[in-house]
Amino acid sequence: MTASDDALPFAPPDLLHGHAISLIDRHQVPDLLKACAELEITPIEVLVRGSLDKQTLLQAFAQGMRYPDFENFGFNWDAFEDAINDLSWLPGSGFAVVFKTQDQAARSDQDDLHMLREILTQAHVNWAASEVPFRTYVVNGSPHH
């Protein structure tokens, strides 16, 4: 039996700039990961270090998704879109992207962030059509208390 998207913690997702993305605080991440384990949801932990630009984002996602052929990942939006809508190499009955940044980003490319949100939102729709839980969580807060 596949867990529904509503079974994931902090549901339903808040709309971030019109996108189905849940905003959570750093202190909530352990509870999220515990819930994922209980529901057999695979967490895709994405830690971005440095600038929020296309290359940095794609590298962090390829690592977080544990892309099986990392050296041959296309590192373009099409390759990312294909991968995030496949994930056949990962176990579990669904997926939870946990997006964190290390400290404040040195630079943010708004066009790249918009493209990322669009792809993740469409992935949410695509996975839902297959009745597979998929949620993106953006972690608020600084890494230091």
C-alpha positions as a printed Julia matrix, in Angstrom:
145×3 Matrix{Float64}:
  0.0    0.0     0.0
  1.39   3.36   -1.0
  1.33   6.12    1.58
 -0.54   9.17    0.41
  1.13  12.54    0.13
 -1.02  13.71    3.05
  0.7   11.12    5.26
  3.92  13.09    5.01
  4.56  15.49    7.89
  3.74  19.18    7.65
  1.01  18.49    5.06
 -0.48  20.06    3.09
  2.39  21.93    1.51
  2.44  25.67    1.76
  2.53  27.49   -1.52
  5.9   29.16   -1.99
  5.58  31.59   -4.88
  2.67  29.45   -6.11
  4.62  26.18   -5.84
  3.75  23.16   -3.7
  6.73  23.37   -1.37
  6.67  22.99    2.41
  8.73  25.38    4.5
 10.09  23.83    7.69
 12.5   24.89   10.4
 15.84  23.17   10.95
 14.68  21.74   14.26
 11.86  19.89   12.41
 14.24  17.98   10.11
 14.87  15.07   12.53
 11.09  14.51   12.9
 10.69  14.67    9.14
 13.44  12.09    8.59
 11.93   9.83   11.27
  8.49  10.04    9.63
 10.06   9.27    6.25
 11.69   6.14    7.69
  8.38   5.0     9.22
  6.54   5.53    5.9
  9.34   4.05    3.77
  9.73   7.42    2.07
 13.23   8.02    0.74
 14.65  11.38    1.8
 16.66  13.18   -0.86
 18.85  15.44    1.24
 20.18  18.35   -0.78
 22.77  20.63    0.82
 23.77  23.63   -1.25
 27.06  25.23   -0.34
 27.77  28.61   -1.85
 25.8   30.35   -4.54
 22.28  29.34   -5.52
 23.01  29.12   -9.22
 22.32  26.47  -11.83
 25.62  24.61  -11.59
 25.69  24.54   -7.79
 22.02  23.52   -7.54
 22.34  20.74  -10.1
 25.49  19.37   -8.48
 23.81  19.33   -5.05
 20.71  17.61   -6.43
 22.69  15.0    -8.38
 24.52  14.14   -5.14
 21.34  14.21   -3.03
 19.49  11.98   -5.5
 22.47   9.62   -5.44
 22.39   9.68   -9.22
 23.92   6.32  -10.23
 26.05   7.64  -13.08
 27.13  10.92  -11.48
 29.99  11.57  -13.92
 27.55  11.37  -16.85
 24.74  13.42  -15.3
 24.01  16.13  -17.85
 24.12  19.02  -15.35
 21.41  20.86  -17.26
 17.73  21.46  -16.47
 16.54  18.74  -18.87
 18.75  16.12  -17.23
 17.56  17.18  -13.78
 13.91  17.09  -14.84
 14.36  13.58  -16.29
 16.11  12.36  -13.13
 13.7   13.86  -10.56
 10.78  12.3   -12.44
 12.46   8.87  -12.55
 14.33   8.07   -9.3
 14.02   4.35  -10.13
 17.44   3.71   -8.57
 16.21   4.77   -5.11
 14.31   2.51   -2.7
 11.09   3.41   -0.92
  7.45   4.08   -1.63
  7.89   7.82   -2.17
 10.33  10.69   -1.98
 10.91  13.75    0.19
 13.35  16.36   -1.06
 14.93  18.14    1.93
 16.59  21.29    0.59
 19.08  23.07    2.87
 21.63  25.78    2.33
 24.84  26.14    4.27
 24.82  29.59    5.83
 23.5   32.39    3.67
 24.01  31.89   -0.02
 26.69  34.13   -1.43
 24.58  34.77   -4.52
 21.15  33.74   -5.72
 20.19  33.53   -9.36
 16.43  34.18   -9.39
 15.96  32.66  -12.86
 17.67  29.45  -11.74
 15.62  29.3    -8.54
 12.44  29.84  -10.54
 13.36  27.0   -12.91
 14.13  24.72   -9.95
 10.74  25.51   -8.35
  8.96  24.86  -11.65
 10.62  21.47  -12.14
 10.01  20.38   -8.54
  6.37  21.47   -8.71
  5.84  19.54  -11.94
  7.56  16.51  -10.38
  5.09  16.77   -7.47
  2.21  16.69   -9.99
  3.75  13.83  -11.99
  4.4   11.65   -8.95
  0.91  12.38   -7.56
 -0.6   11.17  -10.84
  1.18   7.85  -10.17
  0.0    7.92   -6.54
  3.58   8.16   -5.31
  4.19  10.58   -2.42
  6.62  13.32   -3.4
  7.21  16.49   -1.44
  9.81  19.22   -1.4
 10.79  20.74    1.94
 12.82  23.92    2.12
 14.56  24.23    5.47
 14.47  27.68    7.07
 16.91  28.94    9.62
 20.61  29.27   10.01
 22.73  26.19   10.69
 23.91  27.76   13.96
 21.76  28.28   17.04
